[in-house]
Amino acid sequence: MTSRPPTVCGHIVAIGGAEDKTSELAILKRVFELAPEDSREVAVIATASSIPEQLLPSYEAAFRRLGATHVHALDIQDRQQAADADNARLIQRSGVIFFTGGDQLRLTTVLGGSATLRAIRERLRAGAVVAGTSAGAAAMPSTMIYNGAASDALRKGAVNMTFGLGFVRGMIIDSHFLERGRFTRLMEVGASNPEQLGIGLGEDAAVIIYPNRVLETIGPGHVIIIDSRDLASSNIAELEMGEPVAVENMILHAMVSGHGYDVDARRYLVADELETVLAGRRNT
């Protein structure tokens, strides 16, 4: 099986949270390197955060260190600001659009259907990078997790789901994955939605989602893949809410920097295989 033809030209980078913003900037450097050569401006969107005044200066300093010509700090806190044409224009000028962490439900309720979100989607189709950390990563798929206990989420109805920002399809992304013990959250999601690929991002780890839906892991942390497509059986449909879920043949992969995954083929790519796939993409 081969990956489907890309419907966008830009890259998506989903970060698990707590990425280095002051030292080597390894993940943010890769984000900036993916920007189109003719667009070195960055828009940082702090809608999800309750402390934007603390977060925005650190990202502004980091991207300026990396060579951004302008960093637009967009503290969009309500739907009126999301509809503002000036914010949309700044996004249209940017080669990187970056979402901070916080509360992913704030992102969808403030940005959903707005001129700002339409501008971001247009820039992604045109080749810009859309990146997000923590809540900013979790909100990227068409369907997102917005709540659910980490310790015992493998129970029917334990994980709350809603529509996300719709930048990627067929994936559910969870952040702070290993540090907060969130394995059972994606297992519960996989049991009820086997077609959705679960991506668990550790802190200071990320995946680049290429337009051909190949993932590349970057950063010093782990990225966990939970694949339920070939699930043999589950009792979830017969359960009452809150009862424990059984699953058979759920597949788990742990990826490190330089390894990858073909989402549509459901194929793990070790470093040499990933390099071959990406080299082939660059030559087409």
N, C-alpha and C positions, 0 to 999 in steps of 0.2 A: 504494500500500500504506500502511496506517495502522498505528501502533504497537498492540501488544496491550494489553488492559486491565491496569492495575497489579494486582499481587498483594500489594504492600506499600504502606504509606502514608508511610514514612519515606524519607529521602534517604541515599545513599551518596556519600562523597567519597573518591576515591583520589588520593593525593599522591605525586609522583615522588621525594621525599626532599629533604633540605637546605632545607626551607621556613623562612622567616623566623620566628623565635620571640622576637626581642628588639626589633625596630624597629616597622615598620608592621603586622606581623602580618596581612598581606592575606588569605592563604588561611585561617588559623585564624579570622580574623574572620568570613569567609563560612561556615565550618563552624558557628560558634556561632550565627550569625544564623538558620540553618536549624532550630535546635532548637525544639520546641514552646514556646509562650509560657508555659505553666504548668510547665515543667520546665527550670530553669536550672542543674541540677547536671551535672557532667561526670565520667565514669569514664575514667581513662587506664590502659590495660593494657600493661605493659612485658614481657610474656612472651617476645617475640622477642629482647629485648636481653640482651647479656652484661654491660651496664653500667647496669642500671636505676637505681642510686643516683645516677648522673650525669644521666640523661634525665628522670626523673620530676620533680625540682624545677623544671626549665626549663618543662615543660608546665604544671605547677601554677601557676607565676607568670604564664605567658602567658594562660591561661584566666581566672585571677582578674582580670587587667587588663581582659579583655573583658567581665567582669560576672558570671562564674559565682558562684553562691551557695556552692557546695561543689565541691571537686575531689577525687575519690576516687582516690588513687594505688594502683593494684592491681598489686603485684609478684607475679603468679601464676607460680610457677616449676616447679610439678609438678602431677600429676593430682589429688593430694589437695587442694591449694589450689583447683584448678579445680572440684572437687566441693563446695567449702565453701558452705554456704547463705548465710553473711554476704556473701560476694562477689556472689552472685546477687542478693541483696536490694539491695545498693548499685547494681548495674546497673539493677534495676527502678525505681530512683528517678531515674535519670539521663536527661537529654534528649540528651546527646552521649556516645557511646562511642567512644573514640579508641585505636587501636593504634599503638604506636611502631614504629620500624624495628628491624632485627636480622636474624634468621634465620627465614624463613617456615615452614620445616619444624618448628621448635620450636613455632610457633603451632598447627599442625594436630595435632602429636603430643600436646601438653599439653592443648589445649582440645577436641579432637574428641570428640563424644558427651557432653560434660560439662554439668553444671547451669549453668555460666557461659555456655557457648555457646547453650544453649537460652534463657537469659534474654536474651541479646543479640538472638537472632532474634525473640523475642516483642516486645522493645522496637522493633525495626525495623518489624515489622508494625503496631505501634501508633502509629508516627509519629516515633520518635526518629531521630537522625542516627547513622550508623555511618561513621566515618572512619578512615583509616589511611595511614601514610606509609612509603615504601620497602617493606620486607618486609610491613608491615601492609597495604599496597595490593595487593601481588602475591598475597597469600593470600586475597583477597576472593572471587574467582570459584569456580565449582564445580570447575574444573581450574586448577592453578597450575604455573608454572615454579619449580623449586627449585634448578636448577644448569644450567650450560652456558656454554662459552667465548664471550666476546663477539666475538673477532677473526675467527673462522672457524667459525661455527655452522651455516652452510648446508650441512651434511653429515648424512646419515641417522643418526639416533640421537644427535646432538650435544647435544640439549637434553633434560634430564630433566623429566618431568611427573608430577604426582600429584594426588590430590583436594585441593581447597582448602576454605575455610570455607563455601562455598555461598551467599554473599549475593547474587551475580549469576550469571546463566547466559549462555552463548553468547559469552563474552568471555575473553580471556587478557590479563592485565595485567603489564607489565614496567616497572620503575622505573629511575631514573638512566639513562634510555634514550639520550639523545644524548651525555651526558658520558662514558659508558662504551662507546659504539659498539655498542649491542646490536641493531642493525637485523637482522642475520642470524639472531638468535635467534627473533624473531617471524616472519621469513620461513620458517624451517624448520618452525615450528609451523603456519603457514598452509598450507604445502605438504602436510603430513600430516593437517591438520584444517581443510579449507577453510571449513567452516561457522562456525568460531570467529573472531570479530573480534579482531584484535590491537590493543591499546592500549598505546602506548609513552609513558610519562610522563617528561618532562624534569624536572630539578631545579627546585624552586620553581615548579612547575606542577602543576595538578590538574584532574580532571574531577568535576563533580557529576553523579551518575547519578540522574535523576528517576524517580519511580515508573512513568512511562510509557515508560521506557527511552530518553529523550532525554538526551544528554550536553551539558554546558556546560563549556567550558574557562575556568579562572580562574588567576590568578597571572601573573607576568611571563615565564615560560618557555613552551616548546612542548609540545604533545601531538601525537603521531604516531598516525595510524590506518592499519593495514594490513588491507585487505579482500581476502580470497582467495575469496570465494563464487563469483565468476565466473571462477575460474582456468580457462584454456583447456587447459593440459596440464602434467604434471609427471612426472618419471621416478622419483620416490621409491620407488614400490612395487617397482620392478625392481632396486634397488640393494642392494649389500652394505653392512653397517654401516660408517660412516665415509667412504663415497664421496660426491662432490659432487652436490648436488641442482640440477636445472634446473626453472625455473618460467616459465610464460608467462601474461601478463596479470594480474599481481598489482598491485592498486591501492593507492596511498599518498596520504594527505592529511596536511598539517601545519596544525594548528589553533593559534590564539592566543586570548588572553583575549577573551571575548565571542562567540566562534564556537562552533558546536555540531554535533551529529551525531545523526541518528535511527537507532538501532541496528537496528531491525526493518525499516525502509524502506531502509537502507543509503544514506542521503542526507545530504550535507554541508549544513550550515545556516550561511550567513553571518549577520552580526550582526542584520540586520533580520529575516531569516527566523526566527532563533532567538527573538527577542523576540516575534514574532507567535505562534509555537508555544507559548511559555511563557505568554503573555497568555491564549491560548485555554484553556490548562490551568487557569489561575487562575480563569477565568470559568465553568468547568463544575462 
